[in-house]
Amino acid sequence: MHGLSNEDFKNKMLETLKSFKGNKIFNQSLNGDIEIRTSSIKKYKSFFADKNKRLIVPYIPELLGKARFNKMEASYAPEKEPNIKAYYKADLPINIDDDTYNVHLTVREDQYGNFFWDAQINEKPQRATPATNPGDTGLLSGLSSEDALNITPIKGNVKLDYQNKPQPKGLYDANRNLIKIFESADFSTLPHELAHYWLNNMWNYTRSGNASERYQQRWNVIANWLGITPEQTRI
């Protein structure tokens, strides 16, 4: 963020991270909501010394929503965490200011079928092969392939300018039917978040069975343009 020192930027990212507490993000590959819990925020905060971890904070909800969790693993220690059913993992790229990163995400599923973001780091020896996609180069993890959000630069000698990174301006929480406006908001933020509200309400109305044929036809045009399918349980 322009005009902020590294320390100020760190504090701003911490404030943003805390604002995600309790948010639930729908993920299509899991067909369920991923919750950001207080425990995950505290764990993530514990390794805030890593500048890349701070850099990625504003994008965490979007990443959790877009990731394809196509790798499932059993609990690492069933005797120590009997309430954990499985871990789901995903790798996906993200581009920030023309620099591309690979992000490794981990989500836990508890015995009740609830998903939540896992910010735990399991220390393991560094792997001799890339910790993410084997076909990529330069993606060796400095921590572990189990890192809940492992960001590694794909480009060599990446120079990061932490004073000019985009900040979240607003957020629409469909579960709470709540719009949040952050300090970095501008004149476009409220209309943007209201559009999310409008879209979600229109979608819910068409699914209620009360929409007229003309209303449904209008919704179909919007849904086709946005790629929303009838099988989705959340948008």
Sine and cosine of phi, psi and omega as CSV:
sin_phi,cos_phi,sin_psi,cos_psi,sin_omega,cos_omega
0.00,0.00,0.78,-0.63,-0.10,-0.99
-0.86,0.51,0.75,-0.66,0.06,-1.00
1.00,0.02,-0.04,1.00,0.00,-1.00
-0.99,-0.16,0.64,-0.77,0.12,-0.99
-0.97,0.26,0.20,-0.98,0.02,-1.00
-0.86,0.51,-0.61,0.79,0.00,-1.00
-0.93,0.38,-0.66,0.75,0.04,-1.00
-0.91,0.42,-0.63,0.78,0.02,-1.00
-0.91,0.42,-0.64,0.77,0.04,-1.00
-0.87,0.49,-0.71,0.70,0.01,-1.00
-0.91,0.41,-0.60,0.80,0.01,-1.00
-0.91,0.41,-0.65,0.76,0.01,-1.00
-0.92,0.38,-0.57,0.82,0.05,-1.00
-0.91,0.41,-0.66,0.75,0.05,-1.00
-0.88,0.47,-0.66,0.75,0.02,-1.00
-0.91,0.42,-0.69,0.72,0.01,-1.00
-0.86,0.51,-0.71,0.71,-0.01,-1.00
-0.90,0.43,-0.48,0.88,-0.02,-1.00
-0.93,0.36,-0.28,0.96,0.00,-1.00
-0.99,0.14,-0.12,0.99,-0.07,-1.00
-0.81,0.59,0.81,-0.59,0.04,-1.00
1.00,0.09,-0.13,0.99,0.01,-1.00
-0.92,0.40,0.59,-0.81,0.08,-1.00
-0.85,-0.53,0.83,-0.56,-0.07,-1.00
-0.91,-0.41,0.83,-0.56,-0.01,-1.00
-0.96,0.29,0.73,-0.69,0.07,-1.00
-0.85,-0.53,0.83,-0.55,-0.10,-1.00
-0.93,0.37,-0.60,0.80,-0.04,-1.00
-0.92,0.40,-0.48,0.88,0.06,-1.00
-1.00,-0.08,-0.23,0.97,-0.05,-1.00
0.81,0.59,0.71,0.71,-0.01,-1.00
-0.21,-0.98,0.13,-0.99,0.01,-1.00
-1.00,0.06,0.64,-0.77,0.12,-0.99
-0.97,-0.26,0.87,-0.50,-0.03,-1.00
-1.00,-0.05,0.65,-0.76,0.12,-0.99
-0.99,-0.15,0.96,-0.29,-0.10,-0.99
-0.99,-0.12,0.28,-0.96,0.01,-1.00
-0.86,0.52,-0.63,0.77,-0.02,-1.00
-0.88,0.47,-0.62,0.78,0.01,-1.00
-0.93,0.36,-0.62,0.78,0.03,-1.00
-0.90,0.45,-0.67,0.74,0.01,-1.00
-0.90,0.44,-0.66,0.75,0.01,-1.00
-0.91,0.41,-0.69,0.72,-0.01,-1.00
-0.90,0.44,-0.62,0.79,0.02,-1.00
-0.89,0.46,-0.51,0.86,-0.07,-1.00
-0.91,0.41,-0.37,0.93,0.08,-1.00
-0.89,-0.46,0.64,0.77,0.05,-1.00
-0.95,0.32,-0.15,0.99,0.05,-1.00
-0.91,0.42,-0.41,0.91,0.05,-1.00
-0.97,0.26,0.91,-0.41,-0.07,-1.00
-0.88,0.47,-0.57,0.82,0.01,-1.00
-0.91,0.42,-0.55,0.84,0.05,-1.00
-0.89,0.45,-0.67,0.74,0.01,-1.00
-0.93,0.37,-0.62,0.79,-0.04,-1.00
-0.87,0.49,-0.58,0.82,-0.13,-0.99
-1.00,0.07,-0.17,0.99,-0.12,-0.99
-0.76,0.65,-0.76,0.65,-0.07,-1.00
-0.88,0.48,-0.32,0.95,-0.10,-0.99
-0.99,-0.15,-0.03,1.00,-0.09,-1.00
-0.83,0.56,-0.77,0.64,0.00,-1.00
-0.86,0.51,-0.67,0.75,-0.01,-1.00
-0.91,0.42,-0.64,0.77,0.02,-1.00
-0.90,0.44,-0.68,0.73,0.02,-1.00
-0.90,0.44,-0.52,0.85,0.00,-1.00
-0.98,0.22,-0.56,0.83,-0.10,-1.00
-1.00,-0.06,-0.33,0.94,-0.08,-1.00
-0.89,0.45,0.54,-0.84,0.12,-0.99
-0.97,-0.25,0.97,-0.26,-0.04,-1.00
-1.00,0.06,1.00,0.08,-0.09,-1.00
-0.97,-0.25,0.17,0.99,0.04,-1.00
-0.82,-0.57,0.85,-0.53,-0.02,-1.00
-0.90,-0.43,0.66,-0.75,0.04,-1.00
-0.74,-0.68,0.52,-0.85,0.06,-1.00
-0.95,0.31,0.20,-0.98,0.03,-1.00
-0.83,0.57,0.65,-0.76,-0.01,-1.00
-0.91,0.41,-0.61,0.80,-0.04,-1.00
-0.62,-0.78,0.99,0.14,-0.08,-1.00
-0.81,0.58,-0.55,0.83,-0.04,-1.00
-0.95,0.31,-0.40,0.92,-0.02,-1.00
-0.99,-0.12,-0.37,0.93,0.00,-1.00
-0.70,-0.71,0.92,0.38,-0.04,-1.00
-0.90,0.43,-0.30,0.96,0.00,-1.00
-1.00,0.09,-0.06,1.00,0.00,-1.00
-0.99,-0.15,0.85,-0.53,-0.02,-1.00
-1.00,0.09,-0.70,0.71,-0.06,-1.00
-0.27,-0.96,0.28,-0.96,0.13,-0.99
-0.91,-0.42,0.65,-0.76,0.05,-1.00
-0.87,-0.50,0.68,-0.73,-0.10,-0.99
-0.78,-0.62,0.47,-0.88,-0.01,-1.00
-0.48,-0.88,0.50,-0.87,0.10,-1.00
-0.83,-0.56,0.70,-0.71,0.04,-1.00
-0.45,-0.89,0.50,-0.86,0.01,-1.00
-1.00,0.06,0.41,-0.91,0.10,-0.99
-0.62,-0.78,0.65,-0.76,0.00,-1.00
-0.94,-0.35,0.85,-0.53,0.03,-1.00
-0.81,-0.59,0.91,-0.42,0.01,-1.00
0.78,0.62,0.74,0.68,0.07,-1.00
0.95,0.33,0.11,0.99,0.11,-0.99
-0.96,-0.28,0.76,-0.65,-0.07,-1.00
-0.98,-0.22,0.71,-0.71,0.00,-1.00
-0.81,-0.58,0.44,-0.90,0.16,-0.99
-0.97,-0.26,0.77,-0.64,-0.05,-1.00
-0.92,-0.39,0.77,-0.64,0.05,-1.00
-0.95,-0.30,0.89,-0.46,-0.06,-1.00
-0.92,-0.38,0.55,-0.83,0.08,-1.00
-0.76,-0.65,0.70,-0.71,0.04,-1.00
-0.80,-0.60,0.68,-0.74,0.06,-1.00
-0.99,-0.15,0.48,-0.88,0.16,-0.99
-0.86,-0.51,0.81,-0.59,0.00,-1.00
-1.00,0.02,-0.02,-1.00,-0.10,-0.99
-0.92,0.38,-0.22,0.98,0.01,-1.00
-0.99,-0.14,0.04,1.00,0.00,-1.00
1.00,0.08,0.23,0.97,0.04,-1.00
-1.00,0.05,0.65,-0.76,0.03,-1.00
-0.97,-0.26,0.63,-0.78,0.11,-0.99
-0.52,-0.85,0.54,-0.84,-0.03,-1.00
-0.89,0.45,0.75,-0.66,-0.01,-1.00
-0.97,-0.25,0.92,-0.39,0.00,-1.00
-0.98,-0.18,0.35,0.94,-0.03,-1.00
-0.99,0.15,0.60,-0.80,0.10,-0.99
-0.93,-0.36,0.82,-0.57,0.08,-1.00
-0.97,-0.23,0.94,-0.35,-0.05,-1.00
-0.92,0.40,0.80,-0.59,0.07,-1.00
-0.61,-0.79,0.38,-0.92,0.05,-1.00
-0.86,0.51,0.53,-0.85,0.02,-1.00
-0.89,0.46,0.69,-0.73,-0.04,-1.00
-0.98,0.18,0.46,-0.89,0.01,-1.00
-1.00,0.09,-0.23,0.97,0.03,-1.00
-0.90,-0.44,0.35,-0.94,-0.03,-1.00
-0.80,0.60,0.64,-0.77,-0.07,-1.00
-0.99,0.16,-0.09,1.00,-0.01,-1.00
-0.86,-0.52,-0.95,-0.32,-0.04,-1.00
-0.99,0.11,0.86,-0.52,-0.06,-1.00
-0.86,0.52,-0.44,0.90,-0.04,-1.00
-0.98,0.18,-0.20,0.98,-0.01,-1.00
-1.00,-0.03,0.35,-0.94,0.05,-1.00
-0.87,-0.49,0.39,-0.92,0.03,-1.00
0.97,0.26,0.37,0.93,-0.05,-1.00
-0.92,-0.40,0.46,0.89,0.01,-1.00
-0.92,0.40,0.72,-0.70,-0.02,-1.00
-1.00,0.10,0.72,-0.69,0.06,-1.00
-0.99,0.15,-0.18,0.98,-0.01,-1.00
-0.89,-0.45,-0.98,0.22,-0.08,-1.00
-0.21,-0.98,0.47,-0.88,0.06,-1.00
-0.93,0.36,-0.21,0.98,-0.01,-1.00
-1.00,-0.01,-0.02,1.00,0.00,-1.00
-0.83,0.56,0.79,-0.61,-0.10,-1.00
-0.89,0.46,-0.50,0.86,0.06,-1.00
-0.57,-0.82,0.99,0.16,-0.12,-0.99
-1.00,-0.08,0.94,-0.34,-0.04,-1.00
-0.96,-0.27,0.83,-0.55,-0.01,-1.00
-0.75,-0.67,0.79,-0.61,-0.01,-1.00
-0.88,0.48,0.69,-0.72,0.09,-1.00
-1.00,0.07,-0.61,0.79,0.04,-1.00
-0.98,0.18,0.55,-0.83,0.02,-1.00
-0.98,0.20,0.52,-0.85,0.06,-1.00
0.79,0.61,0.76,0.65,-0.01,-1.00
-0.95,0.31,0.79,-0.62,0.06,-1.00
-0.97,-0.22,0.86,-0.51,-0.07,-1.00
-0.97,-0.22,0.77,-0.63,0.06,-1.00
-0.97,-0.25,0.99,-0.16,-0.11,-0.99
-0.98,0.21,-0.09,1.00,-0.02,-1.00
-1.00,-0.04,-0.06,1.00,-0.06,-1.00
-0.78,-0.63,0.50,0.87,0.00,-1.00
-1.00,0.02,0.63,-0.78,-0.02,-1.00
-0.91,0.42,0.62,-0.78,0.03,-1.00
-0.94,-0.35,0.51,-0.86,0.06,-1.00
-0.91,0.42,0.71,-0.70,-0.03,-1.00
-0.99,-0.11,-0.49,0.87,-0.02,-1.00
-0.28,-0.96,0.14,-0.99,-0.03,-1.00
-0.42,-0.91,0.72,-0.69,0.13,-0.99
-0.96,-0.30,0.88,-0.47,0.02,-1.00
-0.99,-0.15,0.98,-0.21,-0.06,-1.00
-0.91,0.40,-0.52,0.86,-0.02,-1.00
-0.92,0.40,-0.61,0.79,-0.01,-1.00
-0.99,-0.15,-0.07,1.00,-0.08,-1.00
0.81,0.59,0.76,0.65,-0.15,-0.99
-0.76,-0.65,0.70,-0.71,0.09,-1.00
-0.96,-0.27,0.78,-0.62,0.04,-1.00
-0.94,-0.34,0.73,-0.69,0.05,-1.00
-0.91,-0.41,0.84,-0.54,-0.05,-1.00
-1.00,-0.09,0.15,-0.99,-0.07,-1.00
-0.88,0.47,-0.48,0.88,-0.04,-1.00
-0.99,0.13,0.08,1.00,-0.05,-1.00
-0.88,0.47,0.48,-0.88,0.12,-0.99
-0.80,-0.60,-0.20,-0.98,-0.09,-1.00
-0.91,0.42,-0.34,0.94,-0.04,-1.00
-1.00,0.01,-0.20,0.98,-0.13,-0.99
-0.91,0.42,-0.77,0.64,-0.04,-1.00
-0.89,0.45,-0.73,0.69,0.07,-1.00
-0.86,0.52,-0.60,0.80,0.01,-1.00
-0.90,0.44,-0.74,0.67,-0.01,-1.00
-0.94,0.35,-0.55,0.84,0.07,-1.00
-0.91,0.42,-0.51,0.86,0.06,-1.00
-0.91,0.40,-0.62,0.78,0.10,-1.00
-0.88,0.47,-0.69,0.73,0.02,-1.00
-0.87,0.49,-0.73,0.68,-0.01,-1.00
-0.88,0.47,-0.71,0.71,-0.02,-1.00
-0.89,0.46,-0.70,0.72,-0.02,-1.00
-0.90,0.44,-0.66,0.75,0.01,-1.00
-0.94,0.35,-0.61,0.79,0.04,-1.00
-0.90,0.43,-0.66,0.75,0.02,-1.00
-0.89,0.45,-0.71,0.70,0.02,-1.00
-0.89,0.46,-0.61,0.79,-0.02,-1.00
-0.92,0.39,-0.66,0.75,0.01,-1.00
-0.91,0.41,-0.48,0.88,0.01,-1.00
-0.99,0.13,-0.23,0.97,-0.03,-1.00
-0.97,0.25,-0.33,0.94,-0.03,-1.00
1.00,0.01,0.02,1.00,-0.02,-1.00
-0.99,-0.11,-0.13,0.99,-0.06,-1.00
-0.95,0.30,0.62,-0.79,0.06,-1.00
-0.96,0.30,0.21,-0.98,-0.01,-1.00
-0.89,0.46,-0.65,0.76,0.01,-1.00
-0.91,0.42,-0.66,0.75,0.03,-1.00
-0.89,0.46,-0.69,0.73,0.00,-1.00
-0.89,0.45,-0.62,0.78,0.02,-1.00
-0.90,0.44,-0.65,0.76,0.04,-1.00
-0.90,0.43,-0.66,0.75,0.03,-1.00
-0.89,0.45,-0.64,0.77,-0.01,-1.00
-0.87,0.50,-0.60,0.80,0.04,-1.00
-0.89,0.45,-0.72,0.70,0.01,-1.00
-0.91,0.41,-0.71,0.71,-0.03,-1.00
-0.89,0.46,-0.65,0.76,0.01,-1.00
-0.91,0.42,-0.63,0.78,-0.01,-1.00
-0.93,0.37,-0.60,0.80,-0.03,-1.00
-1.00,0.03,-0.16,0.99,-0.01,-1.00
0.98,0.22,0.45,0.89,0.02,-1.00
-0.99,0.10,0.80,-0.60,-0.06,-1.00
-0.97,-0.24,0.42,-0.91,0.01,-1.00
-0.89,0.46,-0.39,0.92,-0.04,-1.00
-0.97,0.23,-0.28,0.96,-0.05,-1.00
-0.91,0.40,0.60,-0.80,0.07,-1.00
-0.96,-0.29,-0.05,1.00,0.03,-1.00
-0.38,-0.93,0.57,-0.82,0.09,-1.00
-0.85,-0.52,0.00,0.00,0.00,0.00
